[in-house]
Structure formats: structure tokens, C-alpha cells
Amino acid sequence: MKNTNFTSKLASIVLISAMMLAFVGCGDDSPTTASESDFEVKLTQDGKSLKITKYKGVAKHLVIPDTIQGLPVVAIGMFYGMGNFDGLFSSNYVARQKLESVVIPEGVRIIGSNAFDHCTNLTSVTLPKSLRVIMPRAFYECENLSNIELPNSIEALGEEVFTASGLTSVTIPESLKYIGRHTFASCHKLTEVNVANDWSSHIIVKGELSDGIDLTQVFSGDKIRVSDAVREMLKSHKFKNVAPEDSAMFKDLLISVNY
């Protein structure tokens, strides 16, 4: 009888432990708004809103709050506290590798340079309709990011924003005015590009706006190198598969925004 009771109690303990583990696991997979204490912030120039300068958490599915300390969040800086990925032993490596999805709240106008670079497991990004600028290399080498919807509010994409990412298709909205060099370079899975009929951008070269369109500067790093070939593919909204051996080089910062 005692053995039976012991076995029953042991089974109950095991069941409760399993349920607790399952609950913890579900929590990790459920997108929740991060705590304000997870962020370092600073006032914007007008003193009426905030820029996130660092995220200190390690969320798998992250929802960024739209207000912190009672002020609206309008910009995201170097999200993991460093300008570039510093290798397997950097302090932010674990956080970058854990992130699978992020929701950027309405009100954010700018995503800063290198904000989510080398987040290699990132598969889902929700951008706000308020977004105007994505700074250089913000999603550099996000190799599992296969799709992203650029809002109609977007005006500028910095250099190498999506270089070496996993994008398979992209739609360039009519609102886009400026696009940096190598924005989609070495996106070896990119086979479809949709462009508004009346879209006409400027390519930013060495900090200045060039006249006309030179889309080879946007997609260089692939086999596509001739402007005419790029334009023809854009007309049909299709790209050929590209070889993985080419890679884009880091370039100087080309878009400067005060915020």
C-alpha cells in the first residue's frame, strides 16, 4: 500500500513538473511586450520622445513597447548595444541568435544602423506604418528572413540594409525615394521584385544623390551586373537565381539622420 501511494505521489510530481516545463516553454514562444526595464533609452533632440539605444533582454519573440517612461518611442538605435557583430564570443551573440520575431511599434520612424544585423534565426519582422527610414545594415545577414513588408511610409533604405539576407521576394513601395548601394546584394534566394509603375528612385553614391537609376548598385554582389539586364528583370518582376559565391563589402555610412 505504501509503495502504491509513493508511486502515485511520484507520478503526480512528475506530471506537475512536466506541466510547469510546458508552461515555461509556451511562454518563451508567446510574443509579449517587453518590460520597460529591458531597454536603455535617451531623449530625442526635441525632448518629447525617446530613442531606444540598447535592448538588454534575450527574448525569442519580442514586442517592443510603443512608450517607455510615459514618452513615445520614435527611433531604434543599435539594438544590441554594438555597431557590428563581433563574433561568436561577443556579449550580444546569445541574444541575437535567440531572436526569431520582432514587432516594431507604431510611432517608430527610424530603425538604426546594424539594429538587427546577424540575427540569423530571425524569421519575422513587423514594421510600423509610421516608418520612414531604415539605416544601413539594419538586417544584414539575417539569413532566415525570407519575407518583409515595407510600409508605404518608407522613404529611405540605407546601404546594405538587407545584404545577404534570406529574402525571396520584395515589393518596393511608391513612397521610397532613396535607396542605398548594395541594399539587396547577395540575396541569393531573391527571385521576385515588385516595383510600382511610376517608382523612380535615386541611388546614394558616396554620400551624394546620383541622377537617374542605376539598379546594379542596389543588387550588386550577384551575377546581375549590367544595368539593362537589371531593368529588364524588374519589368518582368522576376530575377534569376544567383550564385552564393559573391558577397558584398561593407561600405561607408550613406544616410545620416538626426533623431
Secondary structure as GFF3:
##gff-version 3
##sequence-region A 1 259
A	DSSP	alpha_helix	2	29	.	.	.	ID=ss1
A	DSSP	beta_strand	32	33	.	.	.	ID=ss2
A	DSSP	three_ten_helix	36	38	.	.	.	ID=ss3
A	DSSP	beta_strand	39	43	.	.	.	ID=ss4
A	DSSP	beta_strand	50	55	.	.	.	ID=ss5
A	DSSP	beta_strand	61	63	.	.	.	ID=ss6
A	DSSP	beta_strand	67	68	.	.	.	ID=ss7
A	DSSP	beta_strand	71	76	.	.	.	ID=ss8
A	DSSP	alpha_helix	93	98	.	.	.	ID=ss9
A	DSSP	beta_strand	101	103	.	.	.	ID=ss10
A	DSSP	beta_strand	110	111	.	.	.	ID=ss11
A	DSSP	beta_strand	124	126	.	.	.	ID=ss12
A	DSSP	beta_strand	133	134	.	.	.	ID=ss13
A	DSSP	beta_strand	156	157	.	.	.	ID=ss14
A	DSSP	beta_strand	169	172	.	.	.	ID=ss15
A	DSSP	beta_strand	178	180	.	.	.	ID=ss16
A	DSSP	beta_strand	192	195	.	.	.	ID=ss17
A	DSSP	beta_strand	202	205	.	.	.	ID=ss18
A	DSSP	beta_strand	208	209	.	.	.	ID=ss19
A	DSSP	alpha_helix	216	219	.	.	.	ID=ss20
A	DSSP	alpha_helix	227	236	.	.	.	ID=ss21
###
